Amino acid sequence: MSPSNRAYWFAGGASGEFRVRRMTAVIGEPLSEVARVTYLDTPTLPVGLEMRWAFRGVTSNQRYTTKNEKEALVARSPALGRPWAALILIKKSDAWWNLAQDERREIFEEQSRHTTIGMRYLPAIARRLHHCRDLGTEQPFDFLTWFEYQPDDEPAFEELVAALRASAEWRYVEREIDVRLVRD
Amino acid sequence: MSPSNRAYWFAGGASGEFRVRRMTAVIGEPLSEVARVTYLDTPTLPVGLEMRWAFRGVTSNQRYTTKNEKEALVARSPALGRPWAALILIKKSDAWWNLAQDERREIFEEQSRHTTIGMRYLPAIARRLHHCRDLGTEQPFDFLTWFEYQPDDEPAFEELVAALRASAEWRYVEREIDVRLVRD
């Protein structure tokens, strides 16, 4: 991987370093069931990879966090490499994307406490956000969010996703797939 | 074009509906001189197009405008189709992208009056912004901004770009190419 690479792929199929523990369509249409998932830090997908689906995304600048929030997040955010993982694929509605920046920030943080909730579970729940919306071709999801944690922290992770799913921001989520994984 | 298409290409070469009046490297390395520019509303570039360069970008949600600013912009923004045009290609520094959202907004609007300045020249100077930074492969520019106006409004356009280039935001611009065009 180039040091400046920000592009990643998630491919689901018969092989890959992560075994699927379960897949849930939380909102909207399900995604084909797969046995394993590959997480690749390359802008292109290798030829010959056997898979049922593949989604790509790029890490990018943060869109809503303030300087103080960003500094607190960076200070508490651990490196990746933990044994359990979750891939949460999300599509938001046109109504969300048509809001102005201050309206989205208001819903995201002042109403929904998105960063505040995530911060509560740091450093236990590591997180990396991949954006898909501006890749240049139509994508089924807007975000691919990757989480990693120790098996003992799965109850904490359930709390985290439950809090977000109950938030005002989630009224704008049209599709959400939750894939739970283990590195093996 | 699909009604939901947000992807566009600009290709410079010997052919294209826009004739180049002049090209200027305002900041940083110049771009190869071309005679004409094509502006395509398709996610892929046609095969066999003769060109020296091609850049793509996507229109997206606004990143800094508030609800009030957005409503004022929408109310005053005209359709495209005017005879003169400018394509301004911009790359911002890592220092810009590493700032938090509130810091970028502060520089963009409270210090630099980016939206306020643009609004002053509406509806005379039409504008469409294309984003390149999150396309998934490394891009030479972060933004491709397209402007259209009547020939008589070129002095107003010069004022607009001069005001932005003198702003605090422009300290974060690493490369800027200004291509002036006429539809013929």
Interface residues (C-beta under 8 A of the other chain):
Chain A: S2 S4 A7 P43 R56 V58 S60 N61 Q62 R63 Y64 T65 T66 K67 E69 K70 W97 N98 L99 A100 Q101 D102 E103 R104 R105 H131 R133 D134 L135 G136 T137 E138
Chain B: S2 S4 A7 P43 R56 V58 S60 N61 Q62 R63 Y64 T65 T66 K67 E69 K70 W97 N98 L99 A100 Q101 D102 E103 R104 R105 H131 R133 D134 L135 G136 T137 E138
